[in-house]
């Protein structure tokens, strides 16, 4: 497909916890979004093959 069909509409969404940040402000703590694995062993952590990972600061 080289063009979008007539009437095609783009959409998008996000949740407040993905954009608001400031987890250390006002008594807020870490959420699951703050604990998403990153780095070289990211997939191993996500799949449960590696049990430890560091928290980005």
N, C-alpha and C positions, 0 to 999 in steps of 0.2 A: 504494500500500500504506500503510495507516494504522497497522497494528500488525505486529509481527514474528511470523513463524510460530511455532507451539508447538515448543519444543526448540531455538530459535535460540540460538546461542552467540556472544558477542563474542570477538574475538581481538586480539592485539597483539604486537608484537615490536620489539626494538631491538638494535643491535650495541654491543659494549663501546666501540668507537672513537667512537660517537655520544654517549656519556654520560660517559665517564671524564674527558675534558679533560686539563689539565695538560701541554700539549705541550712546554713549556720545562723540565719537571722530569725529573730522572734521565736526562739525555742523550737524551730523546725529541725528535723533530723534527716538522715539519708532515706531515700526511697529506692524502689527497685530500678528506676531509671538511672539513679546515681551509681548503681552497682553493676551496670552493664560492663562485661569484660572488654578489655582492649588489648592491643599489642599482638605480638607474634603467636602466642598460644591461645588466642581468643576463642577459636572454635573448639579446642579441647576442653576449655572451661565450660562453654555453653553446652557441650555434649555430655558433660559429667566425667570426662576421661581424666581431667586434671582437677584436683580438689581445692587448690589454693591459688590465689592471685592477689596482686597488690591493688590498692585503691589509688586512682589518679588524684593528684592534689592540685 
